[in-house]
Amino acid sequence: MTKGLSVTTTAKILNITPNYVYRLIREGQLVLSTEQPYLITSDSVKKRLMKLVPFLANDLAIRTDYQIRQYEIAA
């Protein structure tokens, strides 16, 4: 069973639109765990978040990872 984050959830976490999530997928900045339905790996969302807010990398990396994984769904 594959786990991942929905496009809508990813958009909420990153504070972007679902259309921008699809763009990031096309550009390879977000990685899909499955294509039917589209589920994004939590690791790629965390990497994107850490890239946007670098100070989180040192102080909140473990907590951020835990919070993101709470939104994972199985397909």
PyMOL Python script that loads the backbone (N, CA, C, O; Angstrom):
from pymol import cmd

cmd.read_pdbstr("""\
ATOM      1  N   MET A   1       0.832  -1.169   0.000  1.00  0.00           N
ATOM      2  CA  MET A   1       0.000   0.000   0.000  1.00  0.00           C
ATOM      3  C   MET A   1       0.889   1.248   0.000  1.00  0.00           C
ATOM      4  O   MET A   1       1.785   1.376   0.834  1.00  0.00           O
ATOM      5  N   THR A   2       0.640   2.150  -0.924  1.00  0.00           N
ATOM      6  CA  THR A   2       1.437   3.354  -1.070  1.00  0.00           C
ATOM      7  C   THR A   2       0.793   4.500  -0.309  1.00  0.00           C
ATOM      8  O   THR A   2      -0.425   4.674  -0.341  1.00  0.00           O
ATOM      9  N   LYS A   3       1.618   5.276   0.374  1.00  0.00           N
ATOM     10  CA  LYS A   3       1.128   6.433   1.117  1.00  0.00           C
ATOM     11  C   LYS A   3       1.594   7.705   0.445  1.00  0.00           C
ATOM     12  O   LYS A   3       2.609   7.723  -0.252  1.00  0.00           O
ATOM     13  N   GLY A   4       0.839   8.771   0.663  1.00  0.00           N
ATOM     14  CA  GLY A   4       1.219  10.056   0.126  1.00  0.00           C
ATOM     15  C   GLY A   4       0.224  11.119   0.526  1.00  0.00           C
ATOM     16  O   GLY A   4      -0.755  10.845   1.220  1.00  0.00           O
ATOM     17  N   LEU A   5       0.480  12.320   0.087  1.00  0.00           N
ATOM     18  CA  LEU A   5      -0.368  13.470   0.384  1.00  0.00           C
ATOM     19  C   LEU A   5      -1.149  13.850  -0.869  1.00  0.00           C
ATOM     20  O   LEU A   5      -0.608  13.840  -1.975  1.00  0.00           O
ATOM     21  N   SER A   6      -2.406  14.180  -0.690  1.00  0.00           N
ATOM     22  CA  SER A   6      -3.221  14.600  -1.829  1.00  0.00           C
ATOM     23  C   SER A   6      -2.742  15.964  -2.323  1.00  0.00           C
ATOM     24  O   SER A   6      -2.022  16.676  -1.622  1.00  0.00           O
ATOM     25  N   VAL A   7      -3.146  16.306  -3.518  1.00  0.00           N
ATOM     26  CA  VAL A   7      -2.781  17.599  -4.100  1.00  0.00           C
ATOM     27  C   VAL A   7      -3.335  18.723  -3.243  1.00  0.00           C
ATOM     28  O   VAL A   7      -2.648  19.715  -2.997  1.00  0.00           O
ATOM     29  N   THR A   8      -4.573  18.575  -2.787  1.00  0.00           N
ATOM     30  CA  THR A   8      -5.213  19.607  -1.963  1.00  0.00           C
ATOM     31  C   THR A   8      -4.473  19.801  -0.643  1.00  0.00           C
ATOM     32  O   THR A   8      -4.223  20.930  -0.220  1.00  0.00           O
ATOM     33  N   THR A   9      -4.131  18.697  -0.001  1.00  0.00           N
ATOM     34  CA  THR A   9      -3.415  18.780   1.270  1.00  0.00           C
ATOM     35  C   THR A   9      -2.031  19.383   1.075  1.00  0.00           C
ATOM     36  O   THR A   9      -1.592  20.208   1.876  1.00  0.00           O
ATOM     37  N   THR A  10      -1.351  18.977   0.022  1.00  0.00           N
ATOM     38  CA  THR A  10      -0.035  19.532  -0.283  1.00  0.00           C
ATOM     39  C   THR A  10      -0.125  21.038  -0.497  1.00  0.00           C
ATOM     40  O   THR A  10       0.721  21.793  -0.017  1.00  0.00           O
ATOM     41  N   ALA A  11      -1.152  21.466  -1.218  1.00  0.00           N
ATOM     42  CA  ALA A  11      -1.351  22.898  -1.462  1.00  0.00           C
ATOM     43  C   ALA A  11      -1.552  23.646  -0.143  1.00  0.00           C
ATOM     44  O   ALA A  11      -1.012  24.737   0.042  1.00  0.00           O
ATOM     45  N   LYS A  12      -2.321  23.065   0.766  1.00  0.00           N
ATOM     46  CA  LYS A  12      -2.555  23.716   2.067  1.00  0.00           C
ATOM     47  C   LYS A  12      -1.277  23.791   2.883  1.00  0.00           C
ATOM     48  O   LYS A  12      -0.987  24.826   3.483  1.00  0.00           O
ATOM     49  N   ILE A  13      -0.507  22.709   2.915  1.00  0.00           N
ATOM     50  CA  ILE A  13       0.736  22.688   3.692  1.00  0.00           C
ATOM     51  C   ILE A  13       1.718  23.729   3.169  1.00  0.00           C
ATOM     52  O   ILE A  13       2.358  24.435   3.948  1.00  0.00           O
ATOM     53  N   LEU A  14       1.834  23.820   1.844  1.00  0.00           N
ATOM     54  CA  LEU A  14       2.797  24.742   1.238  1.00  0.00           C
ATOM     55  C   LEU A  14       2.224  26.139   1.004  1.00  0.00           C
ATOM     56  O   LEU A  14       2.934  27.043   0.566  1.00  0.00           O
ATOM     57  N   ASN A  15       0.927  26.308   1.301  1.00  0.00           N
ATOM     58  CA  ASN A  15       0.246  27.595   1.121  1.00  0.00           C
ATOM     59  C   ASN A  15       0.330  28.081  -0.327  1.00  0.00           C
ATOM     60  O   ASN A  15       0.681  29.228  -0.602  1.00  0.00           O
ATOM     61  N   ILE A  16      -0.006  27.163  -1.244  1.00  0.00           N
ATOM     62  CA  ILE A  16      -0.017  27.467  -2.667  1.00  0.00           C
ATOM     63  C   ILE A  16      -1.315  26.906  -3.255  1.00  0.00           C
ATOM     64  O   ILE A  16      -2.078  26.242  -2.555  1.00  0.00           O
ATOM     65  N   THR A  17      -1.561  27.170  -4.521  1.00  0.00           N
ATOM     66  CA  THR A  17      -2.760  26.662  -5.172  1.00  0.00           C
ATOM     67  C   THR A  17      -2.524  25.233  -5.662  1.00  0.00           C
ATOM     68  O   THR A  17      -1.381  24.836  -5.890  1.00  0.00           O
ATOM     69  N   PRO A  18      -3.601  24.460  -5.824  1.00  0.00           N
ATOM     70  CA  PRO A  18      -3.447  23.119  -6.396  1.00  0.00           C
ATOM     71  C   PRO A  18      -2.798  23.147  -7.785  1.00  0.00           C
ATOM     72  O   PRO A  18      -2.031  22.246  -8.124  1.00  0.00           O
ATOM     73  N   ASN A  19      -3.096  24.161  -8.581  1.00  0.00           N
ATOM     74  CA  ASN A  19      -2.471  24.266  -9.905  1.00  0.00           C
ATOM     75  C   ASN A  19      -0.955  24.406  -9.796  1.00  0.00           C
ATOM     76  O   ASN A  19      -0.216  23.859 -10.615  1.00  0.00           O
ATOM     77  N   TYR A  20      -0.498  25.135  -8.792  1.00  0.00           N
ATOM     78  CA  TYR A  20       0.947  25.291  -8.604  1.00  0.00           C
ATOM     79  C   TYR A  20       1.565  23.980  -8.140  1.00  0.00           C
ATOM     80  O   TYR A  20       2.716  23.691  -8.470  1.00  0.00           O
ATOM     81  N   VAL A  21       0.820  23.182  -7.381  1.00  0.00           N
ATOM     82  CA  VAL A  21       1.305  21.856  -6.986  1.00  0.00           C
ATOM     83  C   VAL A  21       1.552  21.019  -8.238  1.00  0.00           C
ATOM     84  O   VAL A  21       2.593  20.372  -8.354  1.00  0.00           O
ATOM     85  N   TYR A  22       0.602  21.028  -9.177  1.00  0.00           N
ATOM     86  CA  TYR A  22       0.780  20.279 -10.425  1.00  0.00           C
ATOM     87  C   TYR A  22       2.008  20.781 -11.192  1.00  0.00           C
ATOM     88  O   TYR A  22       2.734  19.987 -11.790  1.00  0.00           O
ATOM     89  N   ARG A  23       2.233  22.077 -11.172  1.00  0.00           N
ATOM     90  CA  ARG A  23       3.410  22.640 -11.848  1.00  0.00           C
ATOM     91  C   ARG A  23       4.695  22.129 -11.196  1.00  0.00           C
ATOM     92  O   ARG A  23       5.642  21.758 -11.890  1.00  0.00           O
ATOM     93  N   LEU A  24       4.727  22.112  -9.861  1.00  0.00           N
ATOM     94  CA  LEU A  24       5.908  21.617  -9.153  1.00  0.00           C
ATOM     95  C   LEU A  24       6.143  20.138  -9.445  1.00  0.00           C
ATOM     96  O   LEU A  24       7.287  19.688  -9.505  1.00  0.00           O
ATOM     97  N   ILE A  25       5.066  19.388  -9.625  1.00  0.00           N
ATOM     98  CA  ILE A  25       5.193  17.973  -9.996  1.00  0.00           C
ATOM     99  C   ILE A  25       5.829  17.861 -11.386  1.00  0.00           C
ATOM    100  O   ILE A  25       6.770  17.093 -11.588  1.00  0.00           O
ATOM    101  N   ARG A  26       5.307  18.631 -12.332  1.00  0.00           N
ATOM    102  CA  ARG A  26       5.854  18.603 -13.700  1.00  0.00           C
ATOM    103  C   ARG A  26       7.326  19.000 -13.732  1.00  0.00           C
ATOM    104  O   ARG A  26       8.107  18.451 -14.509  1.00  0.00           O
ATOM    105  N   GLU A  27       7.704  19.966 -12.876  1.00  0.00           N
ATOM    106  CA  GLU A  27       9.089  20.443 -12.841  1.00  0.00           C
ATOM    107  C   GLU A  27      10.002  19.520 -12.036  1.00  0.00           C
ATOM    108  O   GLU A  27      11.213  19.738 -11.986  1.00  0.00           O
ATOM    109  N   GLY A  28       9.434  18.497 -11.408  1.00  0.00           N
ATOM    110  CA  GLY A  28      10.238  17.555 -10.644  1.00  0.00           C
ATOM    111  C   GLY A  28      10.589  18.003  -9.237  1.00  0.00           C
ATOM    112  O   GLY A  28      11.421  17.379  -8.578  1.00  0.00           O
ATOM    113  N   GLN A  29       9.965  19.080  -8.766  1.00  0.00           N
ATOM    114  CA  GLN A  29      10.252  19.578  -7.431  1.00  0.00           C
ATOM    115  C   GLN A  29       9.439  18.853  -6.358  1.00  0.00           C
ATOM    116  O   GLN A  29       9.804  18.863  -5.182  1.00  0.00           O
ATOM    117  N   LEU A  30       8.346  18.232  -6.767  1.00  0.00           N
ATOM    118  CA  LEU A  30       7.559  17.364  -5.891  1.00  0.00           C
ATOM    119  C   LEU A  30       7.492  15.998  -6.561  1.00  0.00           C
ATOM    120  O   LEU A  30       7.355  15.902  -7.780  1.00  0.00           O
ATOM    121  N   VAL A  31       7.591  14.947  -5.761  1.00  0.00           N
ATOM    122  CA  VAL A  31       7.652  13.588  -6.282  1.00  0.00           C
ATOM    123  C   VAL A  31       6.348  12.863  -5.975  1.00  0.00           C
ATOM    124  O   VAL A  31       5.838  12.922  -4.857  1.00  0.00           O
ATOM    125  N   LEU A  32       5.815  12.174  -6.991  1.00  0.00           N
ATOM    126  CA  LEU A  32       4.594  11.398  -6.804  1.00  0.00           C
ATOM    127  C   LEU A  32       4.913  10.018  -6.244  1.00  0.00           C
ATOM    128  O   LEU A  32       5.895   9.385  -6.634  1.00  0.00           O
ATOM    129  N   SER A  33       4.064   9.563  -5.321  1.00  0.00           N
ATOM    130  CA  SER A  33       4.174   8.174  -4.869  1.00  0.00           C
ATOM    131  C   SER A  33       3.244   7.302  -5.706  1.00  0.00           C
ATOM    132  O   SER A  33       3.533   6.127  -5.931  1.00  0.00           O
ATOM    133  N   THR A  34       2.127   7.871  -6.170  1.00  0.00           N
ATOM    134  CA  THR A  34       1.231   7.195  -7.120  1.00  0.00           C
ATOM    135  C   THR A  34       0.644   8.227  -8.059  1.00  0.00           C
ATOM    136  O   THR A  34       0.553   9.409  -7.729  1.00  0.00           O
ATOM    137  N   GLU A  35       0.245   7.762  -9.241  1.00  0.00           N
ATOM    138  CA  GLU A  35      -0.384   8.662 -10.207  1.00  0.00           C
ATOM    139  C   GLU A  35      -1.900   8.532 -10.234  1.00  0.00           C
ATOM    140  O   GLU A  35      -2.582   9.453 -10.685  1.00  0.00           O
ATOM    141  N   GLN A  36      -2.437   7.437  -9.772  1.00  0.00           N
ATOM    142  CA  GLN A  36      -3.892   7.241  -9.741  1.00  0.00           C
ATOM    143  C   GLN A  36      -4.307   6.793  -8.364  1.00  0.00           C
ATOM    144  O   GLN A  36      -4.210   5.597  -8.091  1.00  0.00           O
ATOM    145  N   PRO A  37      -4.751   7.630  -7.496  1.00  0.00           N
ATOM    146  CA  PRO A  37      -4.813   9.100  -7.578  1.00  0.00           C
ATOM    147  C   PRO A  37      -3.440   9.719  -7.360  1.00  0.00           C
ATOM    148  O   PRO A  37      -2.513   9.069  -6.877  1.00  0.00           O
ATOM    149  N   TYR A  38      -3.335  10.993  -7.730  1.00  0.00           N
ATOM    150  CA  TYR A  38      -2.075  11.699  -7.499  1.00  0.00           C
ATOM    151  C   TYR A  38      -1.829  11.798  -6.000  1.00  0.00           C
ATOM    152  O   TYR A  38      -2.611  12.420  -5.280  1.00  0.00           O
ATOM    153  N   LEU A  39      -0.758  11.193  -5.533  1.00  0.00           N
ATOM    154  CA  LEU A  39      -0.321  11.328  -4.146  1.00  0.00           C
ATOM    155  C   LEU A  39       1.147  11.727  -4.162  1.00  0.00           C
ATOM    156  O   LEU A  39       1.960  11.120  -4.860  1.00  0.00           O
ATOM    157  N   ILE A  40       1.476  12.748  -3.388  1.00  0.00           N
ATOM    158  CA  ILE A  40       2.825  13.287  -3.345  1.00  0.00           C
ATOM    159  C   ILE A  40       3.530  12.742  -2.107  1.00  0.00           C
ATOM    160  O   ILE A  40       2.925  12.638  -1.040  1.00  0.00           O
ATOM    161  N   THR A  41       4.800  12.396  -2.249  1.00  0.00           N
ATOM    162  CA  THR A  41       5.537  11.867  -1.106  1.00  0.00           C
ATOM    163  C   THR A  41       5.710  12.961  -0.049  1.00  0.00           C
ATOM    164  O   THR A  41       5.942  14.127  -0.371  1.00  0.00           O
ATOM    165  N   SER A  42       5.591  12.560   1.205  1.00  0.00           N
ATOM    166  CA  SER A  42       5.751  13.525   2.294  1.00  0.00           C
ATOM    167  C   SER A  42       7.185  14.050   2.349  1.00  0.00           C
ATOM    168  O   SER A  42       7.413  15.195   2.742  1.00  0.00           O
ATOM    169  N   ASP A  43       8.144  13.220   1.959  1.00  0.00           N
ATOM    170  CA  ASP A  43       9.545  13.667   1.953  1.00  0.00           C
ATOM    171  C   ASP A  43       9.763  14.822   0.977  1.00  0.00           C
ATOM    172  O   ASP A  43      10.483  15.770   1.290  1.00  0.00           O
ATOM    173  N   SER A  44       9.146  14.748  -0.200  1.00  0.00           N
ATOM    174  CA  SER A  44       9.343  15.831  -1.169  1.00  0.00           C
ATOM    175  C   SER A  44       8.651  17.112  -0.702  1.00  0.00           C
ATOM    176  O   SER A  44       9.138  18.209  -0.977  1.00  0.00           O
ATOM    177  N   VAL A  45       7.519  16.989   0.000  1.00  0.00           N
ATOM    178  CA  VAL A  45       6.841  18.167   0.547  1.00  0.00           C
ATOM    179  C   VAL A  45       7.713  18.783   1.638  1.00  0.00           C
ATOM    180  O   VAL A  45       7.855  20.004   1.706  1.00  0.00           O
ATOM    181  N   LYS A  46       8.294  17.942   2.487  1.00  0.00           N
ATOM    182  CA  LYS A  46       9.162  18.444   3.555  1.00  0.00           C
ATOM    183  C   LYS A  46      10.381  19.144   2.964  1.00  0.00           C
ATOM    184  O   LYS A  46      10.776  20.205   3.448  1.00  0.00           O
ATOM    185  N   LYS A  47      10.983  18.567   1.924  1.00  0.00           N
ATOM    186  CA  LYS A  47      12.149  19.189   1.294  1.00  0.00           C
ATOM    187  C   LYS A  47      11.785  20.552   0.707  1.00  0.00           C
ATOM    188  O   LYS A  47      12.542  21.515   0.825  1.00  0.00           O
ATOM    189  N   ARG A  48      10.618  20.617   0.075  1.00  0.00           N
ATOM    190  CA  ARG A  48      10.165  21.889  -0.501  1.00  0.00           C
ATOM    191  C   ARG A  48       9.941  22.921   0.605  1.00  0.00           C
ATOM    192  O   ARG A  48      10.327  24.081   0.460  1.00  0.00           O
ATOM    193  N   LEU A  49       9.330  22.507   1.687  1.00  0.00           N
ATOM    194  CA  LEU A  49       9.076  23.405   2.810  1.00  0.00           C
ATOM    195  C   LEU A  49      10.384  23.890   3.421  1.00  0.00           C
ATOM    196  O   LEU A  49      10.522  25.073   3.733  1.00  0.00           O
ATOM    197  N   MET A  50      11.335  22.992   3.592  1.00  0.00           N
ATOM    198  CA  MET A  50      12.633  23.365   4.159  1.00  0.00           C
ATOM    199  C   MET A  50      13.392  24.315   3.231  1.00  0.00           C
ATOM    200  O   MET A  50      14.138  25.183   3.686  1.00  0.00           O
ATOM    201  N   LYS A  51      13.189  24.137   1.926  1.00  0.00           N
ATOM    202  CA  LYS A  51      13.831  25.024   0.955  1.00  0.00           C
ATOM    203  C   LYS A  51      13.242  26.430   1.063  1.00  0.00           C
ATOM    204  O   LYS A  51      13.961  27.421   0.932  1.00  0.00           O
ATOM    205  N   LEU A  52      11.936  26.511   1.302  1.00  0.00           N
ATOM    206  CA  LEU A  52      11.273  27.809   1.403  1.00  0.00           C
ATOM    207  C   LEU A  52      11.577  28.508   2.724  1.00  0.00           C
ATOM    208  O   LEU A  52      11.677  29.734   2.777  1.00  0.00           O
ATOM    209  N   VAL A  53      11.723  27.722   3.793  1.00  0.00           N
ATOM    210  CA  VAL A  53      11.951  28.281   5.117  1.00  0.00           C
ATOM    211  C   VAL A  53      13.161  27.562   5.725  1.00  0.00           C
ATOM    212  O   VAL A  53      12.992  26.667   6.553  1.00  0.00           O
ATOM    213  N   PRO A  54      14.359  27.940   5.326  1.00  0.00           N
ATOM    214  CA  PRO A  54      15.554  27.192   5.712  1.00  0.00           C
ATOM    215  C   PRO A  54      15.804  27.083   7.211  1.00  0.00           C
ATOM    216  O   PRO A  54      16.404  26.107   7.660  1.00  0.00           O
ATOM    217  N   PHE A  55      15.358  28.060   7.992  1.00  0.00           N
ATOM    218  CA  PHE A  55      15.619  27.979   9.429  1.00  0.00           C
ATOM    219  C   PHE A  55      14.870  26.824  10.082  1.00  0.00           C
ATOM    220  O   PHE A  55      15.216  26.412  11.189  1.00  0.00           O
ATOM    221  N   LEU A  56      13.846  26.297   9.410  1.00  0.00           N
ATOM    222  CA  LEU A  56      13.138  25.133   9.934  1.00  0.00           C
ATOM    223  C   LEU A  56      14.006  23.878   9.903  1.00  0.00           C
ATOM    224  O   LEU A  56      13.817  22.962  10.703  1.00  0.00           O
ATOM    225  N   ALA A  57      14.938  23.847   8.993  1.00  0.00           N
ATOM    226  CA  ALA A  57      15.757  22.649   8.807  1.00  0.00           C
ATOM    227  C   ALA A  57      16.465  22.237  10.085  1.00  0.00           C
ATOM    228  O   ALA A  57      16.534  21.047  10.392  1.00  0.00           O
ATOM    229  N   ASN A  58      16.982  23.181  10.825  1.00  0.00           N
ATOM    230  CA  ASN A  58      17.720  22.842  12.036  1.00  0.00           C
ATOM    231  C   ASN A  58      16.822  22.682  13.249  1.00  0.00           C
ATOM    232  O   ASN A  58      16.993  21.738  14.020  1.00  0.00           O
ATOM    233  N   ASP A  59      15.891  23.564  13.430  1.00  0.00           N
ATOM    234  CA  ASP A  59      15.117  23.610  14.665  1.00  0.00           C
ATOM    235  C   ASP A  59      13.887  22.716  14.679  1.00  0.00           C
ATOM    236  O   ASP A  59      13.560  22.125  15.709  1.00  0.00           O
ATOM    237  N   LEU A  60      13.209  22.613  13.559  1.00  0.00           N
ATOM    238  CA  LEU A  60      11.914  21.950  13.570  1.00  0.00           C
ATOM    239  C   LEU A  60      11.787  20.784  12.603  1.00  0.00           C
ATOM    240  O   LEU A  60      10.670  20.359  12.308  1.00  0.00           O
ATOM    241  N   ALA A  61      12.878  20.263  12.111  1.00  0.00           N
ATOM    242  CA  ALA A  61      12.817  19.229  11.075  1.00  0.00           C
ATOM    243  C   ALA A  61      12.040  18.002  11.529  1.00  0.00           C
ATOM    244  O   ALA A  61      11.200  17.503  10.779  1.00  0.00           O
ATOM    245  N   ILE A  62      12.288  17.511  12.710  1.00  0.00           N
ATOM    246  CA  ILE A  62      11.611  16.297  13.176  1.00  0.00           C
ATOM    247  C   ILE A  62      10.135  16.566  13.410  1.00  0.00           C
ATOM    248  O   ILE A  62       9.290  15.768  13.002  1.00  0.00           O
ATOM    249  N   ARG A  63       9.814  17.659  14.049  1.00  0.00           N
ATOM    250  CA  ARG A  63       8.417  17.994  14.310  1.00  0.00           C
ATOM    251  C   ARG A  63       7.662  18.238  13.008  1.00  0.00           C
ATOM    252  O   ARG A  63       6.515  17.814  12.864  1.00  0.00           O
ATOM    253  N   THR A  64       8.302  18.918  12.062  1.00  0.00           N
ATOM    254  CA  THR A  64       7.677  19.176  10.766  1.00  0.00           C
ATOM    255  C   THR A  64       7.396  17.872  10.035  1.00  0.00           C
ATOM    256  O   THR A  64       6.321  17.703   9.460  1.00  0.00           O
ATOM    257  N   ASP A  65       8.342  16.958  10.052  1.00  0.00           N
ATOM    258  CA  ASP A  65       8.164  15.660   9.417  1.00  0.00           C
ATOM    259  C   ASP A  65       6.963  14.935  10.034  1.00  0.00           C
ATOM    260  O   ASP A  65       6.133  14.389   9.308  1.00  0.00           O
ATOM    261  N   TYR A  66       6.869  14.928  11.343  1.00  0.00           N
ATOM    262  CA  TYR A  66       5.754  14.265  12.034  1.00  0.00           C
ATOM    263  C   TYR A  66       4.424  14.895  11.628  1.00  0.00           C
ATOM    264  O   TYR A  66       3.471  14.177  11.327  1.00  0.00           O
ATOM    265  N   GLN A  67       4.347  16.212  11.616  1.00  0.00           N
ATOM    266  CA  GLN A  67       3.101  16.899  11.277  1.00  0.00           C
ATOM    267  C   GLN A  67       2.676  16.611   9.841  1.00  0.00           C
ATOM    268  O   GLN A  67       1.494  16.385   9.581  1.00  0.00           O
ATOM    269  N   ILE A  68       3.615  16.615   8.916  1.00  0.00           N
ATOM    270  CA  ILE A  68       3.285  16.345   7.517  1.00  0.00           C
ATOM    271  C   ILE A  68       2.783  14.920   7.356  1.00  0.00           C
ATOM    272  O   ILE A  68       1.812  14.686   6.636  1.00  0.00           O
ATOM    273  N   ARG A  69       3.421  13.971   8.010  1.00  0.00           N
ATOM    274  CA  ARG A  69       3.015  12.563   7.895  1.00  0.00           C
ATOM    275  C   ARG A  69       1.624  12.300   8.473  1.00  0.00           C
ATOM    276  O   ARG A  69       1.006  11.288   8.143  1.00  0.00           O
ATOM    277  N   GLN A  70       1.130  13.177   9.313  1.00  0.00           N
ATOM    278  CA  GLN A  70      -0.222  13.022   9.856  1.00  0.00           C
ATOM    279  C   GLN A  70      -1.286  13.164   8.770  1.00  0.00           C
ATOM    280  O   GLN A  70      -2.409  12.687   8.932  1.00  0.00           O
ATOM    281  N   TYR A  71      -0.934  13.820   7.664  1.00  0.00           N
ATOM    282  CA  TYR A  71      -1.872  14.047   6.572  1.00  0.00           C
ATOM    283  C   TYR A  71      -1.801  12.982   5.485  1.00  0.00           C
ATOM    284  O   TYR A  71      -2.588  13.018   4.539  1.00  0.00           O
ATOM    285  N   GLU A  72      -0.880  12.044   5.603  1.00  0.00           N
ATOM    286  CA  GLU A  72      -0.729  11.021   4.575  1.00  0.00           C
ATOM    287  C   GLU A  72      -1.974  10.156   4.480  1.00  0.00           C
ATOM    288  O   GLU A  72      -2.617   9.840   5.481  1.00  0.00           O
ATOM    289  N   ILE A  73      -2.293   9.785   3.258  1.00  0.00           N
ATOM    290  CA  ILE A  73      -3.369   8.846   3.004  1.00  0.00           C
ATOM    291  C   ILE A  73      -2.813   7.661   2.218  1.00  0.00           C
ATOM    292  O   ILE A  73      -1.800   7.786   1.531  1.00  0.00           O
ATOM    293  N   ALA A  74      -3.461   6.545   2.319  1.00  0.00           N
ATOM    294  CA  ALA A  74      -3.003   5.344   1.616  1.00  0.00           C
ATOM    295  C   ALA A  74      -3.804   5.156   0.342  1.00  0.00           C
ATOM    296  O   ALA A  74      -4.993   5.468   0.282  1.00  0.00           O
ATOM    297  N   ALA A  75      -3.128   4.636  -0.677  1.00  0.00           N
ATOM    298  CA  ALA A  75      -3.809   4.347  -1.938  1.00  0.00           C
ATOM    299  C   ALA A  75      -3.573   2.901  -2.312  1.00  0.00           C
ATOM    300  O   ALA A  75      -4.061   2.443  -3.346  1.00  0.00           O
TER     301      ALA A  75
END
""", "prot")
cmd.dss("prot")
cmd.show_as("cartoon", "prot")
cmd.util.cbc("prot")
cmd.orient("prot")
